[in-house]
Amino acid sequence: MTNSVSTRLAVLGSGPAGYTAAIYAARAGLSPIVIQGIQPGGQLTTTTDVENYPGFRDVIQGPWLMEEMQAQAEHVGTKIAWDHISSVDLSRRPFVLKGDGGTEYHADALVIATGAQAKWLGLPSEEHMKGRGASACATCDGFFYRGKKVAVIGGGNTAVEEALYLTNHSHDVTLIHRRDSLRAEKILQDRLFANEKINIVWDSEVVEFVGGGDPEALVGLDIRNRNTGEISRIECEGAFVAIGHKPATELFGSQLELDEDGYIKVETGTTNTSIEGVFAAGDVMDKTYRQAVTAAGTGCMAALDAEKYLASMEYEALAAE
Ligand SMILES: Cc1cc2nc3c(=O)[nH]c(=O)nc-3n(C[C@H](O)[C@H](O)[C@H](O)COP(=O)(O)OP(=O)(O)OC[C@H]3O[C@@H](n4cnc5c(N)ncnc54)[C@H](O)[C@@H]3O)c2cc1C
């Protein structure tokens, strides 16, 4: 039997964007529901040390920060649903979201905060070395490798930007690319080639993340030259996989306007999507910054935009009586 839940505002996703949207919406009296998805707390629950979220002088733990955000959201009146949404109908009013558990959510307004996931190479040794030297975010983790040798894997804008960023911390950055030329914009390539701290290894793919020591940590990458088949090792303590991100937008593909990379398009300076009453926040609409604090910032914006939208709907309904 279908269980039906009605709400003025549904927030899809429980990362920093979703919980911040919920905190603002609950304090505005909207009694939001956060639908957590299969990763309650979002991406930060997959990391340990967080040193750049404002307000904490000491290093904090990602999972702890997300527990605090959830507790704050609940404290101000947010309901939490442990459910994963498998289909949405944004053509109906209220919007309809169907959960895996059989619940149907009817929402007057919707904040989408489903995030994005970094793409990885898919090697078992890469999986094993996550948190031990393998990372997908130089802005997040680069600081932990100051003064150490690091490598970046990829050849697009993100890879080049990550390599350039890492030179703030390391004097020895190796960029490993599968081809003999980069896809990155020319201006970024010029900066990369001019930077003496960066060495480029062409036509090569990583075949193994190599660990060592106790506790185990990354000591190098084994790479294969795609022309000769020769395997060699690059010594490094940090390896940053920068081959792109995948926004979680499969649910909305044919209903909402997405950009060429699949991110939800929003009107500049707002969180308004192509459908009135549907707002997007966090990594699902931001392919540039992708940080917890920027996700929280746009989550706040989405709640304020949703509150304004719901107030205007109520005013119109009253005027029509
Ligand atoms: C290993 C790692 C370390 C990081 N370190 C830092 C750091 O030190 N500092 C920093 O600022 N940033 C860091 N980041 C980046 C930061 O985690 C992200 O920018 C931030 O989490 C994005 O927040 P978000 O709310 O947009 O989405 P996410 O955190 O990605 O959350 C998405 C949410 O959507 C839910 N969801 C998805 N699909 C559905 C669905 N169909 N139904 C219901 N729910 C759904 C998921 O369950 C999840 O709760 C790190 C990221 C990673 C991966």
The ligand as a MOL file (V3000), in Angstrom:
LIG
                    3D

  0  0  0     0  0            999 V3000
M  V30 BEGIN CTAB
M  V30 COUNTS 53 58 0 0 0
M  V30 BEGIN ATOM
M  V30 1 C 36.6680 12.4650 0.1930 0
M  V30 2 C 36.1050 13.8800 0.1680 0
M  V30 3 C 36.6730 14.8390 0.9800 0
M  V30 4 C 36.1620 16.1460 0.9740 0
M  V30 5 N 36.7260 17.0700 1.8120 0
M  V30 6 C 36.2160 18.3110 1.8610 0
M  V30 7 C 36.7580 19.2770 2.7490 0
M  V30 8 O 37.7170 19.0140 3.4960 0
M  V30 9 N 36.1860 20.5130 2.7570 0
M  V30 10 C 35.1470 20.8470 1.9260 0
M  V30 11 O 34.6600 21.9900 2.0020 0
M  V30 12 N 34.6370 19.9530 1.0600 0
M  V30 13 C 35.1360 18.7000 1.0030 0
M  V30 14 N 34.6320 17.7970 0.1130 0
M  V30 15 C 33.5780 18.2310 -0.8120 0
M  V30 16 C 32.2210 18.2660 -0.0890 0
M  V30 17 O 32.0280 17.0530 0.5820 0
M  V30 18 C 31.1040 18.5200 -1.1050 0
M  V30 19 O 31.3520 19.7220 -1.7990 0
M  V30 20 C 29.7630 18.6300 -0.3810 0
M  V30 21 O 29.5020 17.4770 0.3770 0
M  V30 22 C 28.6140 18.8420 -1.3730 0
M  V30 23 O 27.4390 18.9030 -0.6370 0
M  V30 24 P 26.0040 18.6460 -1.2720 0
M  V30 25 O 25.0570 18.8690 -0.1520 0
M  V30 26 O 25.8520 19.4260 -2.5090 0
M  V30 27 O 25.9740 17.1160 -1.7350 0
M  V30 28 P 26.4940 15.7410 -1.1350 0
M  V30 29 O 27.3310 15.9140 0.0670 0
M  V30 30 O 27.0650 15.0190 -2.3080 0
M  V30 31 O 25.1440 15.0250 -0.6820 0
M  V30 32 C 24.2320 14.5400 -1.6410 0
M  V30 33 C 23.0560 13.9280 -0.9140 0
M  V30 34 O 22.0400 13.6120 -1.8580 0
M  V30 35 C 21.4780 12.3620 -1.5240 0
M  V30 36 N 20.8440 11.8070 -2.7290 0
M  V30 37 C 21.3870 11.6100 -3.9660 0
M  V30 38 N 20.4800 11.0450 -4.7930 0
M  V30 39 C 19.3470 10.8930 -4.0660 0
M  V30 40 C 18.0500 10.3440 -4.3440 0
M  V30 41 N 17.7320 9.8600 -5.5470 0
M  V30 42 N 17.1250 10.3190 -3.3440 0
M  V30 43 C 17.4210 10.8440 -2.1240 0
M  V30 44 N 18.6180 11.3780 -1.8050 0
M  V30 45 C 19.5620 11.3880 -2.7690 0
M  V30 46 C 22.6510 11.5520 -0.9920 0
M  V30 47 O 22.2060 10.4670 -0.1990 0
M  V30 48 C 23.3780 12.6300 -0.1780 0
M  V30 49 O 22.8310 12.6890 1.1120 0
M  V30 50 C 35.0990 16.4890 0.1030 0
M  V30 51 C 34.5410 15.5180 -0.7380 0
M  V30 52 C 35.0320 14.2250 -0.7090 0
M  V30 53 C 34.4060 13.1810 -1.6100 0
M  V30 END ATOM
M  V30 BEGIN BOND
M  V30 1 1 1 2
M  V30 2 1 2 3
M  V30 3 2 2 52
M  V30 4 2 3 4
M  V30 5 1 4 5
M  V30 6 1 4 50
M  V30 7 2 5 6
M  V30 8 1 6 7
M  V30 9 1 6 13
M  V30 10 2 7 8
M  V30 11 1 7 9
M  V30 12 1 9 10
M  V30 13 2 10 11
M  V30 14 1 10 12
M  V30 15 2 12 13
M  V30 16 1 13 14
M  V30 17 1 14 15
M  V30 18 1 14 50
M  V30 19 1 15 16
M  V30 20 1 16 17
M  V30 21 1 16 18
M  V30 22 1 18 19
M  V30 23 1 18 20
M  V30 24 1 20 21
M  V30 25 1 20 22
M  V30 26 1 22 23
M  V30 27 1 23 24
M  V30 28 2 24 25
M  V30 29 1 24 26
M  V30 30 1 24 27
M  V30 31 1 27 28
M  V30 32 2 28 29
M  V30 33 1 28 30
M  V30 34 1 28 31
M  V30 35 1 31 32
M  V30 36 1 32 33
M  V30 37 1 33 34
M  V30 38 1 33 48
M  V30 39 1 34 35
M  V30 40 1 35 36
M  V30 41 1 35 46
M  V30 42 1 36 37
M  V30 43 1 36 45
M  V30 44 2 37 38
M  V30 45 1 38 39
M  V30 46 1 39 40
M  V30 47 2 39 45
M  V30 48 1 40 41
M  V30 49 2 40 42
M  V30 50 1 42 43
M  V30 51 2 43 44
M  V30 52 1 44 45
M  V30 53 1 46 47
M  V30 54 1 46 48
M  V30 55 1 48 49
M  V30 56 2 50 51
M  V30 57 1 51 52
M  V30 58 1 52 53
M  V30 END BOND
M  V30 END CTAB
M  END
